[in-house]
């Protein structure tokens, strides 16, 4: 009897392995993973040169890993099993309370930070317009009550105070604005949401001495599953809402991108049917974006925003106060910013960065 069970177990195991092998061979390769929001590895080209000089075996292993059958299901099973067995994180993302996901906060070496501050200060003293700055803490700091027990959480307030003490820009204290609030970040993404961006908008206008306008909100999807959803592999979770931000003064905006293409809206509807739904705001990442706004009352002029993607959901608020907004992403833009300021007759400069991006970014050397 025992031998029969062993034989049956062996047959089942071999059958399972055989099924997986055949399935992996016959299934078509996928080019893109919607859940992970990235392109998957392709079959590496084989030759004696690539075998010995181009890490062929490593690339082949990556290909098999990326193209393994039921990949999304295996990732989800791994993530769920870690959570059920008491782990507080997966792949650098904490399993927070009420199904909120929170990015582990990681700093960088102080040499990089100090270099960035020096580049920014040199830029500030070079241009003839006011330079304002807001650095946004992460959800793990502002919504720390959602963190699991024993989660490590570095003091971001102290880091922000250090940056403020060294930077020569006009400091917009977003930490104080967001402290004590909740639900100002997405549950499944690392960005702040429309509520968090609105609070920052109020703080900036208060600094400028300008009265804010009013906005209405239109839900455009219930299925936003952001970067933390992908990174943590929590593919069993339901998506969350994404909102269009409409000013009551009905400002009309036209966007022109660096390649000359344009659209008559701050929103790109095509992304609502894709995984990367945050790119609904301003059509995602671009080197240079110019926004012309019609119907602005008491315009403040032209605003240049040097930024990361946190600015994308903030811009619809700011568009009600500037005839033109120019957004520059230093990861892709290499022309002199000071020249752009002169050519576009910029009246205000605003730096908008998430704290983690700011600490890791090595592109401020291009801020000239």
Secondary structure, DSSP 8 states (H G I E B T S, - for coil): -HHHHHHHHHHHHHHHHHHHHHHHHHS---SEETTTTEE--------HHHHHHS-HHHHHHHHHHHH-TTHHHHHHHHHHHHHHTT-SEETTEEE-GGG-EEE------HHHHHHHHHHHHHHHHHSSSEEEEEEE--HHHHTGGGS-TT-----HHHHHHHHHHH--SEE--HHHHHTT--S-B-SSSSSB-HHHHHHHHHHHHHHHT-----EEEEEEEEEE--HHHHHHT-TTS--EEEEEEEETT--EEEEEETTS-EESSSB-GGGGGSS-GGGGBTTS--SEEEEEEES-SS---EEEEEE-GGGHHHHHHHTTT-SEEEEE-TTT--S-HHHHHHHTT--EEEEEEEHHHHHH---GGG--
